[in-house]
């Protein structure tokens, strides 16, 4: 039986720019996984939240299309 753990991470985006949100979300995901010794198969779910001033790209879109140049 594998252990289930909750891991939290956060980033700050300087402005509502989809390229920034995409890049920084990717960086956050990589760092959380690296620092916690996680692989993609270890992840059960991810919960993303944002402040109302960020609306051009949703981080879950980044996670779904990881590696894509823009949000979809």
C-alpha positions in Angstrom: 0.0 0.0 0.0 1.3 3.4 -1.0 1.2 6.4 1.3 -1.0 9.3 0.4 0.4 12.8 1.2 -0.7 16.3 0.6 1.9 18.7 -0.7 1.4 22.5 -1.1 3.2 25.0 -3.3 2.6 28.6 -4.3 4.0 31.1 -6.8 3.4 34.8 -7.4 2.8 36.1 -10.9 3.7 39.7 -11.6 1.0 40.4 -14.2 -1.9 38.7 -16.0 0.1 37.2 -18.9 -0.6 33.7 -20.2 3.1 33.1 -21.0 4.1 34.0 -17.4 1.4 31.9 -15.9 2.3 29.0 -18.2 6.1 29.2 -17.4 5.7 29.8 -13.7 3.1 27.0 -13.2 5.4 24.6 -15.0 8.3 25.7 -12.8 6.1 25.2 -9.7 5.0 21.7 -10.7 8.6 20.7 -11.4 9.9 22.1 -8.1 7.2 20.5 -6.0 7.8 17.2 -7.6 11.6 17.5 -7.3 11.7 18.6 -3.7 9.3 15.9 -2.7 10.8 13.1 -4.7 7.6 12.6 -6.7 7.0 11.1 -10.1 3.9 11.8 -12.3 2.5 8.5 -11.4 2.6 9.5 -7.7 0.1 12.3 -8.2 -3.6 11.6 -7.4 -4.9 15.1 -7.9 -3.9 18.7 -8.1 -5.9 21.7 -6.9 -5.2 25.1 -8.4 -6.5 28.5 -7.2 -5.8 32.0 -8.4 -6.6 35.5 -7.4 -9.3 37.3 -9.4 -6.8 39.6 -11.2 -5.3 36.6 -13.1 -7.7 35.5 -15.8 -5.8 35.0 -19.1 -4.7 31.4 -18.4 -5.7 28.8 -15.8 -2.9 26.7 -14.3 -4.9 23.4 -14.8 -4.7 24.1 -18.5 -1.0 24.2 -18.2 -0.9 20.9 -16.2 -3.1 19.2 -18.8 -0.9 20.3 -21.7 2.4 20.3 -20.0 5.1 21.2 -22.5 2.8 23.1 -24.8 3.9 26.7 -25.5 0.6 28.4 -24.6 -2.5 27.8 -22.5 -5.5 26.2 -24.2 
